[in-house]
Amino acid sequence: MNKTLKQQTYPVYLLEIERGECRLDSVDAIANHLKQVVEANPATHFIGLFDHFAHTSRLPGGQVANEIRAAVNLVFCFGLTLPEPAQLATRPRSVGICETDRGFVITFLESPMPVVNGVMESWAESLCREPVEAGSIAHGG
């Protein structure tokens, strides 16, 4: 087996939304909204929801940070191209939806396609009551 490096880091986009600033009031409501958005986009395909909180909580020795109340991954494919077999390792994609004591945290890995990042940013921003300031979605690796 060969090991190749596709990207040097795994940059994550992160949007924290205080409870009163979010248009929706639960992880389930946010997941349902994002599922509808994914299903409405002809370039994306909804795969499923993974309850990461339940999974980790059930594991012997599983650890979940005290401030996390719920955590799910909305899994989907945004496959505009399939240029090589190695690209399959980066798919499917997911959006993390986490409820904390303060509100909600929406996360996703950066895509190598800027247009895909823009679409996923707009999905996250659609959860906010007020327009999101440019640069408010933290981006780091």
C-alpha positions in Angstrom: 0.0 0.0 0.0 1.3 3.4 -0.9 0.8 6.6 1.2 0.3 9.8 -0.7 -0.3 13.3 0.5 -3.3 15.1 -1.1 -3.3 18.1 1.2 -0.7 19.2 3.8 -3.4 20.1 6.3 -7.1 19.6 7.0 -8.5 23.1 7.1 -11.8 23.3 9.0 -14.4 26.0 8.5 -16.2 26.7 11.8 -19.2 29.0 12.6 -20.3 29.5 16.2 -23.9 30.7 16.5 -25.2 31.9 19.8 -28.5 30.3 20.8 -30.5 33.6 20.3 -28.8 34.2 16.9 -29.8 30.9 15.4 -33.0 30.7 13.3 -33.5 27.1 14.6 -33.5 25.7 18.1 -32.1 22.2 18.0 -29.6 20.0 16.3 -32.4 18.0 14.8 -34.0 21.2 13.3 -30.7 22.3 11.9 -30.0 18.8 10.4 -33.4 18.7 8.8 -32.9 22.2 7.3 -29.5 21.3 5.9 -30.8 18.0 4.6 -33.5 19.9 2.7 -30.9 22.3 1.3 -28.6 19.4 0.2 -31.5 17.6 -1.4 -32.6 20.7 -3.3 -29.1 21.1 -4.8 -28.7 19.1 -8.1 -25.0 18.7 -7.5 -25.3 17.1 -4.1 -26.7 13.9 -2.8 -27.9 13.3 0.8 -26.5 10.1 2.3 -27.5 10.2 6.0 -27.2 11.4 9.5 -24.6 10.1 12.0 -25.3 10.7 15.7 -21.7 11.1 16.8 -22.8 12.0 20.4 -24.8 8.8 20.8 -22.1 6.7 19.3 -19.3 8.1 21.4 -21.4 8.1 24.6 -22.1 4.4 24.2 -18.5 3.4 23.8 -16.7 1.9 26.8 -14.4 4.8 27.7 -16.0 7.1 25.2 -15.5 10.8 26.1 -17.6 13.8 25.1 -16.7 17.3 26.3 -18.9 18.5 29.1 -20.2 21.5 27.1 -21.5 19.3 24.2 -25.2 18.5 24.4 -25.6 16.9 21.0 -23.4 16.3 17.9 -24.4 14.9 14.5 -22.7 14.7 11.1 -24.9 15.3 8.0 -23.2 13.1 5.4 -23.6 14.0 1.7 -21.6 13.9 -1.6 -20.8 17.0 -3.5 -19.2 15.2 -6.4 -18.9 17.6 -9.3 -15.9 15.6 -10.7 -14.1 12.3 -10.2 -10.7 13.0 -11.8 -8.9 10.0 -10.2 -9.5 7.0 -7.9 -7.6 8.7 -5.0 -10.3 11.4 -4.9 -12.7 8.8 -3.4 -10.7 9.1 -0.2 -11.9 12.6 0.3 -15.5 11.8 -0.1 -18.2 11.8 1.0 -18.3 15.1 2.8 -20.0 16.0 6.0 -21.2 19.0 8.0 -20.8 18.8 11.7 -23.7 20.1 13.8 -23.0 20.5 17.5 -25.1 22.0 20.3 -23.1 23.4 23.2 -24.1 25.3 26.3 -23.9 28.6 24.4 -25.5 27.6 21.1 -24.5 25.8 18.0 -21.2 25.1 16.2 -21.3 24.2 12.4 -18.1 22.8 10.9 -16.9 21.3 7.7 -13.6 20.4 6.1 -12.3 22.7 3.3 -12.9 21.4 -0.2 -10.2 21.8 -2.8 -12.9 23.5 -4.9 -13.6 27.1 -3.8 -17.1 27.0 -5.3 -18.0 24.1 -3.0 -16.6 26.0 0.1 -18.8 29.0 -0.9 -21.9 26.8 -1.1 -21.2 25.1 2.2 -20.5 28.5 3.9 -23.9 29.8 2.6 -25.6 26.8 4.0 -24.0 27.5 7.4 -24.8 31.2 7.2 -28.5 30.4 6.4 -28.9 29.3 10.0 -28.3 32.8 11.4 -31.0 35.3 12.1 -28.8 38.2 10.9 -26.5 38.3 7.9 -23.1 37.0 8.7 -20.1 39.4 8.5 -17.5 38.5 6.0 -14.8 36.4 7.6 -16.9 35.3 10.6 -16.6 31.7 9.6 -13.3 30.8 11.1 -10.9 28.9 8.8 -7.9 27.2 10.1 -6.0 23.9 10.1 
